[in-house]
Amino acid sequence: MDAKIKLNVKALAAYMNLTIRELAEKADISPDHLASVSSGRATMTARDLMQLAAVAEVSPYNIEYN
């Protein structure tokens, strides 16, 4: 994936044909925490970013974490 393309949590889940809960479970992240990150109520940690990138098989640079 081109490094210029940024996916937020919702888009990343959709890219993988998963719900946010399913993505969280695959990435070993609390589903509630990932839902909070997705809605802007919580901040993504470096661990979250790396876990999501590994599960999605994309560069961490392709995941929007702000």
N, C-alpha and C positions, 0 to 999 in steps of 0.2 A: 504494500500500500504506500502511496506517495506520502512523504513526511508532511506535505502541505495540507493533507486532509486530516481534519480533527473531528473525532467522534465524541459526543458526550455519552454519558452512561445509557441513556434511553436509545440513542442511535446505535451504540455498540451492541446492546442487547438485540435490537432489531436486525442489525447486520448479521448476527449469529442465529437469528430465528428463535430467540429465547425471551422469556419474560425477565424482568429485573431480578426477581426472586431466583429464577433458575440460573441466571448468570452469577449471582452472588454465591449460590451453593457450589457451582463449578469452580469459582475462584476462591472458595473457602473464606468468604467474607460474610459477616452477618447480613442477612437480607434486609433487616430494618435499617442498618447503617447505610447500606448501598442505596436504599430507597431515599434516605435522608440526604445523601450526597446528590442523588439525582434531582431532588427537589430544591437543592440549595440550602438545606437546613444544617448540613454538616460538611466538613471539609474532607477531601480525599487524602489519605495518608500515602506516603511513598510506597508502603507495603501494598496498599490497595491498588495503586497504579501498576506496580510490577506484577501482581497476581492477575489483574485484568488483562494486561498485555500478554502474559504467558498463555492464559486460557484462550484468548482471541487470536493468538499467533500474529500479533501486530506489534509494531514498535511502540514503546511508551509515548513517543513523540506524537503518535496518532490519536492519543486519548486526551480529551480536554478535561482538565482538572481544576480549573478556576471556578 
